Amino acid sequence: MESMKQKFFRAAVPLVMLAVSAALSVFVYRLPQPVREPLPVLMYHHMVPDGQDCNDMTVTPGKFRSDLDAILAKGYTPVLPRELAAGDALPEKPILITFDDGYRSNYDLVYPILREYGVKACISIIVLMPDLPTDNFCTWNQLREMTASGLVEIGSHSYRLHNLGGDGGNFESGGANGVERRPNESDTDFQNRVLDDIQLSHDRIAGELGSVTCFAYPFGCSDPDAKTLVDELFPVTLMTMPKCADLAKGLHDLPRFTVTMKKNSCADHTSPARLHFHAGGRFVFNRSHFSLAAYFLLRTTIVPPLTFCQQSFKIVKRPPCEGFVSPGSPGSDRSR
């Protein structure tokens, strides 16, 4: 005959297991979300008709279509800066397509292709240009039309800090470029030349189009005296270093791959099975891939020294976004 002690243990064991499972569920729920996948950001500029000579700042419609075919075939989904800033869930493999300067070709040649493919892109404009009677850059009406489509987001590339004037808009080696402070420039002069320009670029786009989220640094040059204002005004900022963006580090100073007419590869850089690859050669366990029992085993016996899902640990050295090859130069692109 079963003793009272045996009956007690028989009844208690399920209750203890239920309590442990509930405690584990609460613990797992409170863990931070897994590190997000690296975000490739592509940087284009001007587009010229197929068959026309190209330089390092131009591509043809055929090249752009080929890029989009490769991007979509590998499962990438183009997103906009405002979607990043909103903090909502992103597609499994997001990618950000950007154009700098706001050339008229962005409306005449790029926009029809975006509509044809149904993909999104951000165009960061030199804001002075639509305020001028010029045929080489997009007008405010064209920018409004593209914005209304939902496929295009307009960002700032400064108002007139793109080395306009004597430098012809080109990078000046050894000099102050874009938002950079000039040698011995006073606070008042810097305010008038740079900070007021940044503010004006923001206000003009917001006034004409309703809002603005993104700022692309001219030439990829930043300056600590300007960065505070830029980060305050723009939730997303773009640089020019050729690597994937690590969204876990925030949305400012995102690097970008320059795209030219040279061969571009957008190979799959998905993580190993059941693991999330972290830009920089690291990966972390994803709690959603494990049962509670497996998780408890890992937590208590295999990796007790780790702060689980909070520390990443190096397994192999692998370049960020391996397989995503930029056709541009190996260094920073300062040309635009």
Summary of the structure (lengths in Angstrom):
residues: 336
radius of gyration: 25.0
end to end distance: 87.5
largest distance: 101.8
contacts: 994
relative contact order: 0.15
helix: 37%
strand: 17%
